[in-house]
Amino acid sequence: MLEDREAMLRRLHELRSEHRDLDTVILRLESGFGDQLQLQRLKKRKLKLKDEVSWLEGQLVPDIIA
């Protein structure tokens, strides 16, 4: 169980890092005359990463029943 949690934490770190990197790339493409199709794909990937991060965070934080 502990190994699974550590693997999930590593994956979460990787996803957050990629998400930040995509922010930088998207900003550069938007400020210039970047390829709109590529920009659209990067934004879609960024949204997918956000969903994965949210899911992993939900798995790592136990449900609190009030």
C-alpha positions in Angstrom: 0.0 0.0 0.0 2.8 2.4 0.9 4.5 1.7 -2.4 1.3 2.4 -4.3 1.0 5.7 -2.5 4.6 6.6 -3.3 4.1 5.7 -6.9 0.9 7.9 -7.0 2.8 10.8 -5.5 5.6 10.5 -8.0 3.0 10.4 -10.8 1.2 13.4 -9.4 4.5 15.3 -9.3 5.2 14.3 -13.0 1.7 15.4 -14.1 2.0 18.8 -12.3 5.4 19.4 -13.8 4.1 18.6 -17.3 1.1 20.9 -16.7 3.4 23.8 -15.8 5.6 23.1 -18.8 2.5 23.2 -21.1 1.6 26.6 -19.5 4.9 28.0 -20.7 4.6 26.6 -24.2 1.0 27.7 -24.6 1.8 31.2 -23.5 4.7 31.4 -26.0 2.5 30.1 -28.8 -0.3 32.5 -28.0 2.0 35.5 -27.8 3.4 34.7 -31.3 2.0 33.4 -34.5 1.9 29.8 -33.4 0.2 26.9 -35.2 -3.5 27.0 -34.0 -3.9 23.3 -34.4 -0.9 22.6 -32.2 -2.1 25.2 -29.7 -5.5 23.5 -29.6 -3.9 20.1 -29.0 -1.7 21.4 -26.2 -4.6 23.0 -24.5 -6.5 19.7 -24.7 -3.6 17.8 -23.3 -3.4 20.4 -20.4 -7.0 19.8 -19.6 -6.5 16.0 -19.6 -3.6 16.5 -17.2 -5.7 18.6 -14.9 -8.3 15.8 -14.8 -5.6 13.2 -14.0 -4.2 15.4 -11.3 -7.6 15.9 -9.7 -8.3 12.2 -9.8 -5.0 11.3 -8.2 -5.5 13.9 -5.5 -8.9 12.4 -4.8 -7.3 8.9 -4.5 -4.6 10.2 -2.1 -6.9 12.2 0.2 -9.2 10.0 2.2 -12.9 10.8 2.2 -14.0 12.7 5.3 -17.5 11.8 6.4 -19.0 14.7 8.3 
